[in-house]
Amino acid sequence: MAGVKLFIAVVVLSAAIGGKWVGAQVHHVVGGDHVWNPSSDLGSWASGRIFRVGDKIWFTYRATQDNVVELKSWEEFLSCDLSNPIRMYTEGLDMVPLDGEGIRYFASGKPDSCKKGLKLHVEVQPQGKEKKHEMQNVAASDKSAVAIAEGPTTPSASPRLIEVSYVLLFVGLLICYMSP
């Protein structure tokens, strides 16, 4: 019986150490503490962030004063053409799942706020692949300006901490199975 327990523990531990880990999903609150409003510095907020498939973006704003629209194209995004959005978010606390790779364009539903730079452009990258990250966003300013930011060259610490936690858990289980 002890041999079977040891075998199971070794298989689980081997899978934990050698298996391919999917990074934990990240919840991004757009604008951080400043949330989604015309005074937000979305350029600084987005700088260095990596958006991956499975992550979620949260927009928080006063629903009575603003809303968020998702646009189809770069041209609509740059010109603040809000006439034909893909989606409209109007609740004041809206979660947007990043369920596929590609470019996503978000803008304030108020034309004046959009033209003053309250908009965000993100490139959603595949899970677990390291590639040169380029993210373009438009900073909140009097004139819209495109800023290109490179992401970090290593993944964030959170997925590694989760991985280490699992490894420690499995090592603990292994020790428990090996003890009489």
N, C-alpha and C positions, 0 to 999 in steps of 0.2 A: 504494500500500500504506500509506504514511504517513497518507493521508487517511482510510482505513478505520479505522486504529488510533486516530486522533484522534477520529473520530466515536464509536467504541465507548467510549472514555474519557470523552467528554463526556456520553453517555447514562448511563453508570454513575454519574458524578459528579452529574448532575442528579437521578437517582433517589435517590442517597444524601442529597442536600441537601433535595430537595423531597418525598421519599417519606414515607409515614407509618411511623414507627418504633414497634415494639412494645417496651415496656420489658423489660429483663432480668428474669428471674424472681429472686425473692429467697428465700433459705433462712433461715427464722426459727427459731432455737433457743430454745424456750420457756423463759423464766426467765434466759436468758443464762448467765453464769458460775455462777449458783446453781441452774441446771437446774430440773427439776420435783420440788420437795419442799416440805413444809409451811413451811419457813422462807423460801421464795422470795417476793419482793414482786412478784407478777405484775402488780399495778396499775402500778407504776413501770416495769416492763419493757415492758408493752404500750402505755404512754402515748406517743402520737405516732407509733406504727407504723401503716403502711397495709398491709393485706393485700389482695392482688389475685389475680384468676384467674391461675393458672399458678405462683403462689408455692408454697412448700412449708413446712410447719411440722414441726419435729423435736422430739419429746419424748425427753428423756434422764433416766433414773431407774434405781434398782436394782430389777430385775425381781423379786427375792425379797421386796421390801418394799412395792411399789406396782404399780399399773397405771393406764392411762388409759382412760376410756370416753367415747364420743361419744353425746350425748343428743339426743332429737328436739325438745324444746320448752323454752321459757323457764321454764315452770312446773316441769318436771322438774329443770332446771338450778338454779333458786332453792331448791327444796325438797330437793335432793340425792336425788331419787328415781332410784336406780341399778338398779331392778328390770328395766327393759326397754331397754337401750342399743341404739343403731343398730350400733355397732362397739365392739370391745374391743381395746386395744393392750396387749400383754403382754411384748414382747421386751426392753424396757429401752432400746432405741434405735429409735424408731418414726418413720417419715416419713409425713406425711399430706399428700397433694397437695390443693391448693385448686383444684379443677377446675371450679367453677361459682360464680356469684354467690349471695349469700345469707348467712344467719346460721348459724354453726356453734357448737355448745356442747360443751365438753370439761370433764371433771371427773375427780378422783381416783377410782379404783375402790374406795377405802376410805371408807366412810361418814363416819368421824370426820374424816379429812383433808378431805373435801369440805365438811363442815359448818364446818370451820375456815377455809374459803376457798380451798382448792387446786382452783381451777377457772378456766376461761378462756372468755370469750364473744367471738367476733370476727365482724365484718361483712366479708365478702369482696366487694370492689368489682370492677367490670369493668376490664379492662386498658386503660390509656391515657386514661381519662376522669377529669377532675378534678371532683370533687363534694365538697360539704361532708362531711367524714368524721366519723362518730360511731362510737365503739367502746366497748362496755361490757364491763367485766371485773370480776371479783370479786377483791378484794385478799385476800391471806392475812392474816387477823386473827382475833381471838376471835369477833367477830360479822361475818357477811358484810355487806359494803356494796358498793353498786354505784357505780362511778366512771365518769363519762362524760368521755372525752378527745377533743379535736379534733386531727386530724392536721395536719401542716404544710401550708401553702398552696401550696408548690411541691414537685415530686417530688424524691426523693433524688438526690444527685449521681451515683450509680453509673450509671444509664441515660444521663445526659448525657455522662459520661466515655466510655462505650462509643460513643455517637453521635459524639463528637469524634474518637475513635480511628478509626472507620470513614471519616469525612470526610478525616482526614489520610492514611489509607492510600490513598484514591482520588485525592487530590491528588498524592500521590507517584507513583501509577501514571500519572496524566495527564502529569506531568513526564517520566517514563521514556518514554512513548509519543511525546512531542513532541521529545525529544532525538534527534539523528541516529544 
